[in-house]
């Protein structure tokens, strides 16, 4: 049996073994997490998150919709303040075009939820939430460029380089990356986050962007187009290109809140599973949904002969792997106070069931 490669958590406790080349042989892996049938239903269930709402005794049911909407308002307002219109107008307009384009704000929500999970105040993690979204926006601008994925559509709108030109889009991405670290450093200082925590957060986020993160994943992804790529290489690409930034968002949120090492590493493992889950589902959606449904160009992976989970495992195998990742992510939350884990448990299920 092939196992998850050791680079999955090269700087922390290794992840438990996961089968990569076949679906789970039984449902016992996920039975204890109250997600029956997920192996068959992942990425095909209705978009409503009502099905994942849990009723706690003598409490209002938890609603991920309400939670995410509330966090999105907080983050959107903070991003708007962090990047007001200014001079040079075209550069700032291009930056705001991508940064304020909306989206699920999953990465900022991870930062805020991880902060709360270890008992921190949401305000302490707001600079982290904004910074990771700035990095994410940069990565999308650069990914869409003609020299990369050459996409014309993003979130239902023309991509940044289509709207502003390649040169401006490239510079806007660079500026967003610089702003992310400036905002994180200044924001932590303004909120009284101890300097050692702020420094750890800066280092964590930087590691997620460079040769140990996004850049590495993108280089290997580009080099793998049309090549005979196996699951180990595919996993490397998506650990670095997708999961690493989601992981950094959650880890930085826990760090600035003062989480101890055991808590931070548990959150790291949770986020790594969720990051891979996000990509597995994304790959399935690319071959099962239309461009109109996704808000971006569908079928690009197939057209460019890129390695994907459905290509290597089949659609059913990829869905089964998604179910295994959900169960593993939720298991990492068992060490924390149950009430505080609700947002992160429901987020994992939301990502598994999402339709776009």
Secondary structure by P-SEA (a helix, b strand, c coil): cccccccccccccccccccccccccccccccccccccccccccccccccccccccccccccccaaaaaaaaaaaaaaaaaaacccccaaaaaaaaaacccccccaaaaaaaaaaaaaaccccccaaaaaaaaaaaaaaaaaaaacccccccccccccccccccccaaaaaaaaaaaaaaaaaaaaaaaaaacccaaaaaaaaaaaaaacccccaaaaaaaaaaaccccccaaaaaaaaacccaaaaaaaaaaaaaaacccaaaaaaaaaaaaaaaaaaaaaaaaaaacccccccccccccccccccccccccccaaaaaaaaaaaaaaaaaaacccccccaaaaaaaaaaaaaccc
